[in-house]
């Protein structure tokens, strides 16, 4: 059983065909805890041999799993959800230790992921095929079939939640799955695989291989992989998408974001301040749904001051976790440095924030005086930095939002329903919030953005995911020679 990381670093295993396998190929990649910089493990990237073994075992498992009735396929998912909930404290500690977020944030992400498991359990009631008598004595109906062996490539910021967006639905649809987690957070995915195995999932249906870019490329190039999903930066999402489709696979790759929160003067001050700050600073800003730009329409200084007051209460290392790495911390600080040199006003400065000794921390930061073309207004900083823009009208705010190459999320804070609908219809993003700063849809509504926040068709959860992980057969049938005389055959 994978245990909580300790000071004595060890090799993080792969999990293939129901058993943990020590990695041995390639140079070891050290894994450290962002909380205090301590070494907690080493990852040996899976090479051609491990990938081949994982695909071969998954293909063998698919021969039986793909033919198993869906009502039977979801039974291990019910038990897996129960086991994950029973072990939620252990999983939350593990996520916190390897990712750096607080245990409360870790638990929240796990529970959101388990909602997808719950949705997957309901698929027997949701995806029966259609049947219609299309002509006298002639019936048409459809059936969904799994694709085969599929893969998921996941980022560091949600070691449990993002994998849980992928493998439960893919497996419930009859596929066998190979997960390649970020090498920065390798422990939690293996623990999830162990719990799924304990829940009675047959060997080879769910596998985890550790690795790096070479491992990802090996999966995308392998002819035995039929489809792949990815979550990460836009630059890498684009590469994954094009490499995967060039190899003839279905690919859905979710990229980065620059989410805009628009504040109207009639917004509720307390709700807006708390909500915007929680969105911008939660998970240390390391999530694609984080608010990173707040656009104040008209006279909103009283609301901005309330945001600063709210953010100043956050205690780094207690209420806010760490950045994933030293390089991530330094990158975020460099944005703050440059903004200050350009004359922006730091209403709250997170540089020099303290948490656990030797940890990688940046505190809540709010920067006023940002212009629409500034890097802080355009780049995905991926840290607890909120940039403030000021405009006179809602249309000016919308024009800024619409010009962003991204399109993940956008939110508005207002007390007026007509204003909210106006924004909802015109914002160029796939997920819209009204007085909600992190508008992540709850199942059965799907997660997915627009523009350069997504490459591929459909969304990664909900009904769209069922379509992604399956292919349909359409059957036309008649038994009577006299039936459907006007039919083509």
C-alpha positions, 0 to 999 in steps of 0.5 A, spaced: 500 500 500 502 506 498 503 510 504 504 518 506 510 520 504 516 521 509 522 524 510 526 518 507 525 518 500 523 512 496 521 510 489 514 512 487 511 505 483 507 504 477 501 501 478 500 496 472 495 490 472 493 490 479 500 490 482 505 496 484 511 495 480 518 499 482 520 504 476 527 503 474 528 506 467 531 513 466 534 518 471 530 519 477 526 525 478 526 528 485 519 529 488 519 534 494 514 537 498 512 544 497 510 545 504 517 545 507 522 543 501 523 536 504 524 530 499 519 525 499 520 520 493 523 519 486 520 518 480 523 513 474 519 515 468 516 509 464 519 508 458 518 504 452 518 497 456 513 499 461 508 503 456 508 496 452 507 492 458 501 497 461 498 497 454 498 490 453 495 488 460 490 493 459 488 490 452 488 483 455 483 486 460 479 490 455 477 483 452 473 482 458 471 488 461 469 491 454 464 486 454 461 486 461 454 489 461 454 496 464 450 495 470 456 490 472 461 495 470 459 500 475 459 496 481 466 497 483 465 504 482 460 504 487 465 501 492 471 505 490 467 511 492 465 508 499 473 507 500 475 513 498 470 517 502 472 512 508 480 514 507 478 521 505 483 524 511 489 520 508 488 522 501 487 529 503 493 529 507 497 526 501 494 531 496 497 536 501 503 534 502 505 532 495 501 538 492 502 544 497 495 546 498 491 546 505 488 539 507 481 543 507 482 545 499 485 538 498 479 534 501 474 539 497 478 537 490 477 530 492 469 530 494 468 534 487 472 528 483 467 523 487 461 527 484 464 524 477 464 517 480 457 518 482 455 520 475 459 515 472 455 510 477 448 513 474 450 511 467 446 505 466 440 509 467 442 515 462 445 512 456 440 506 453 440 507 446 434 510 442 429 505 438 424 508 433 420 504 428 422 508 422 418 505 417 412 500 417 416 493 420 423 497 420 426 499 426 432 503 427 436 503 434 443 505 437 448 502 441 454 505 445 461 501 445 467 502 448 473 505 444 479 500 447 485 502 451 485 510 453 489 514 457 489 520 461 495 525 462 494 530 468 497 536 472 500 537 478 495 542 481 489 537 483 492 530 484 486 527 485 480 531 482 483 531 475 484 524 474 477 523 477 474 527 472 477 522 467 478 515 469 471 513 472 467 515 466 472 512 461 472 505 465 464 505 466 463 506 459 467 500 458 474 502 456 481 500 460 485 506 462 492 508 463 493 514 467 500 518 467 500 523 472 504 529 473 511 527 476 510 532 481 505 529 484 505 521 483 503 519 490 495 520 490 494 517 483 497 510 485 493 510 492 487 511 488 489 505 483 490 501 490 483 503 492 479 502 486 483 495 486 480 493 493 473 495 490 474 489 486 476 492 479 479 487 475 486 487 474 489 491 468 482 496 467 486 501 471 493 503 471 498 508 473 505 509 470 509 515 472 513 519 467 515 525 464 514 528 457 517 522 454 512 518 457 507 522 454 509 522 447 510 514 448 503 514 450 500 518 444 504 515 439 502 508 441 498 504 436 494 501 442 492 507 445 485 509 442 484 516 445 487 521 450 485 526 455 489 532 457 489 537 462 495 543 463 497 549 460 495 551 453 502 551 450 502 543 452 495 542 451 496 544 443 502 540 443 498 534 446 492 535 441 496 535 435 501 529 436 495 525 438 490 526 432 496 525 428 497 518 431 489 517 429 487 518 436 481 522 439 484 527 443 481 532 448 486 537 451 484 542 456 489 548 457 490 554 461 486 560 462 485 568 464 479 568 468 475 575 468 471 577 474 467 583 472 464 588 478 458 592 478 457 598 483 450 595 485 454 588 487 453 586 494 460 588 498 461 582 503 459 577 498 463 580 492 469 581 496 469 574 500 468 571 493 473 574 489 478 573 494 477 566 495 477 565 487 483 568 486 487 566 492 484 559 493 489 553 492 494 559 492 491 561 485 494 554 482 487 552 478 485 554 471 478 557 474 482 562 479 480 569 478 486 573 476 483 579 473 478 583 476 474 589 472 471 594 476 466 598 472 465 605 475 465 607 482 467 600 486 473 603 490 469 601 496 468 594 494 476 593 492 477 596 499 473 590 502 477 585 497 484 588 500 481 587 507 479 580 506 485 578 502 489 581 508 486 576 513 489 570 509 495 566 513 500 563 508 501 556 511 495 555 514 489 558 510 493 558 504 498 553 501 504 553 498 506 554 490 508 547 487 516 549 486 521 554 487 521 555 480 513 557 480 514 561 486 520 565 483 516 566 477 510 569 480 514 573 484 517 576 478 511 578 475 509 582 481 516 585 481 515 587 474 509 590 475 511 594 481 517 597 476 512 599 471 508 603 476 503 599 478 500 600 485 501 594 490 495 594 494 497 587 498 504 585 497 505 577 497 512 577 496 516 574 502 510 571 505 512 565 510 509 558 511 513 552 514 520 553 514 523 552 507 517 551 503 515 555 497 510 560 499 507 567 495 502 571 499 495 574 497 497 580 492 493 585 489 495 590 484 492 596 482 493 600 476 494 595 471 492 596 463 489 591 459 495 590 455 499 589 461 502 582 462 499 581 469 492 582 465 494 577 459 498 572 462 496 566 466 500 567 472 498 561 476 499 564 483 495 568 488 495 575 484 489 579 483 490 584 477 485 590 477 483 593 471 478 599 471 473 601 466 467 606 465 462 601 462 460 594 462 461 593 454 468 596 455 469 590 461 466 585 456 471 588 450 477 586 455 474 579 456 472 578 449 479 579 447 483 574 451 485 568 447 483 564 453 475 562 454 475 558 460 471 562 465 468 569 466 464 572 472 460 578 474 458 581 480 451 584 480 444 585 484 441 586 477 438 580 473 438 584 466 445 586 467 447 578 469 443 576 463 447 581 458 453 579 461 452 571 460 450 572 453 456 576 451 462 573 455 466 569 451 467 563 456 465 556 456 463 557 464 460 563 466 458 565 474 453 570 476 456 572 483 460 566 483 468 566 482 469 559 481 463 557 476 465 550 476 459 546 473 456 540 478 454 534 475 451 532 470 453 539 467 460 538 464 466 542 465 470 545 459 472 552 456 472 555 449 478 558 445 485 556 447 482 553 453 480 547 450 483 543 444 478 538 441 470 537 441 466 536 447 467 537 455 471 532 459 465 531 464 458 530 463 454 527 457 459 530 453 464 525 456 460 519 455 460 521 447 468 522 447 469 515 451 464 511 446 463 510 439 456 508 436 453 503 432 446 504 428 442 498 427 436 498 422 432 491 422 426 488 419 424 481 419 418 481 415 419 480 407 413 485 406 415 490 411 417 497 409 416 496 402 418 503 400 425 502 404 431 502 400 433 495 401 
